[in-house]
Amino acid sequence: MISVYNLKPKFQALLKPVLEFLHSKGVTANQITLVSVLWSFLIAAFFWFADLNSYFFLALPIGLFIRMALNALDGMMARIYNQQSKLGEILNELSDVISDFVLFLPLIKYEPNSLYLIVVFICLSIINEFAGLLAKVVSSERRYDGPMGKSDRAFIIGLYGLLSFFGINNFSFSPYIFLCLILLVSLSTFIRLKKSLSI
């Protein structure tokens, strides 16, 4: 299934020099994870107040690209430098759910016509991450299948920020967009659960 997540190996290869630099400075995987959560709150704050200054919308595409890098780096740090731990796994899973929630919450402010659909989408996104984690419980393999997994959702919200910066944010058809997103994230959850049962 098509997903931004499929680009992860190439993205990780580009981040290798950054990883080596951070490791040389004594930075740990758990520290990167915590910074990623704080970074998500900062992006969300800029997003919430972007109606005061349109440049704040750029925090979404730029900030989320950096967040994706941080998410890749913490996993690479833990795996390559043997920093894997139960605490790290808990922090990693919680950070994804918390970040998704705070980053999509401001949409309620900007898309009041899609209020209920946005709430449903946020809830289903949390369930989607839970389904990926549940797969590890039953099959010992964490599932990241798309469409509309974590990376795809980050791409969508980043694109929303970019369009809003250029003044393209009066979406009279936004309910249909969020309905499509709901269907895609539901499909992703179904695929994750189905594959976890077939392994």
N, C-alpha and C positions, 0 to 999 in steps of 0.2 A: 504494500500500500504506500502511495506517495506521501512523504513526510519530510519536513526540514531535518528531522533527526537522522536521516540517511546521510547527511553531509557531515555528521559528527567526526568520523575518522580523519577526514581532510582538515577539519577545523582544529582538531587536537594536534595534528602534525604541525600546523602553523603556530600553535601555542607552546611548542616544546622549549624554545629559548626562554620564554617568560617563565615557564615551570622551573627550569634549571636555575634561573636567577632567584626566584622566590625561595627555592630550597636552599640555595647558598646563603640566604639571609635568615634562615631558620624559621621561615613561615611554615605552618602546619596546615594539613587539609581541613581540620575543624575550624581553624581561624578563617580560612577562605570562605567556608560555608557560612559562618556568622557574619562576615563582611557582606556576603551576598544578600542575606536577609535585610540587614540595615540599609544596604544599597537599594533594595526593592522599596522599602518604606520611603526613602528619599525621592525615588522616581515617582511614586504614587503621590507624594506631597506636591511635587511640581505639576503633575497631571491635574490634581484637584484645583490648583490655583491658576491653571493655564488660561482661564477666561480673563484674568487680569493682565496677562502678558503672553502673546501668542508664541513667543520664543520658548516658553516653558513646555510647549508640546513636543519640542525636539528632545526633551528628556526621555521620551518614550523610545524612539528608534535608536538613539545613541546610548541611552542608559541600559536598554534591554540587550543591546549587542554586548555591552560590557558584562551584564549579568550572565548572559549565556557563556561568556568566556570564563567567568568565575565558577559557574556550575561545572564546566568542563575541567577546569584546573583542579578543583577540589577532589574530583574522582581520580584524575591522573596522579595527583600528589599521593593520595591514599594507596593507589594500586602500585605505582612504580617504586615508591619509597617506603613501602610496607608500613603504612600508617592506618591501615584499616582497623576499625574498632566498632564495638556495639554502639558506643556513644556517637561516633561519626555517622553510622547508618541512621540512627534516630534523628540526628540533626539534619541530615541530608533530606530525609523524607518529609520532616516537618517544615523545613525551609521552603520546599517546593509548594506545599499546600498554602502556607502563609503568604508567600510571594504572589501566587496566583490570586488569592483573595484580595489583597490590598491593591494590586495593580489593576484589577478589573472593576473594583468597587466604584471608582470615580465615574465610570460610564453611566451610572445611575443619574448623575448630575447633568451629563451632557446629552443623554438619550432618554428623556422622560417617557417618550412614546413607547419605548421598549423595556420599561422598568421590569415587568414580570419576566420577560424573556431573558433579560440580563441576569436576574436572580436565579432563574432555572439553569442558565448556562454556567454560572459560577458554581452552583451546587453540583452539577454534572461533571464539571472539571475536577472537583474534589473527589467525586466518586471514581472518576477516570484514573486518578493517581492511586486511589485505594485499590482499584482493580489490578493495576500493575504490580502493586505491593502484594496483594493477595495471591497473585500468580506465583510469587516467590515462596509463599507458604506451602502451596500445593504441588509445585513442580521444581522448586529450588532455583527458579530463573525469573528475575525481574523483567517484566514486559514493558516495552516502550513503544509499542505499535501505534501508528497513526491510523486514520487521519485525525488531526486536531489534538495531538499530544501536547506536552509541555512546550516544546520548541515551536510547534505550529501556532499555539496560542500566543506565544511571545511575538512571533512574526506578525500575526494579525493585529495585536494591540500596538505594535511598533508602526505598522502601516497606517493605522488609525491616527496616530500622533502626527505622522508625516503629512497626511492629507489635511488634517486639521490645521497644521501650521500654514499650509498654503490656502487656507480658507475653504477647503472642500469638506465641510462637516455638517451641512444641513441635509442629512439623509432622511428624506420622507419615506424611503423604502427600508430604513434600518430594521424594522421588525422582521422583514423577510430575510435579511442578512443574518440576524441572530437566530432565526428559526433554522436556517441552513447550518449555522455553527452548532446548534443544539443537536441536529441530526448527525453531524459529523463526529462530534465528541461521543455521542451515544454509540455510533458504529465502532469507534475506536475502543470503547469499553467492552463491547460485545466481542470484538476480535481478540482483545487481550485475554478475556476469560476463556474464550473458545480454545485459543492456542495453549493456554496453561493447562487445560484439561486433556489436550491431545498429546502432550509431551510424556 
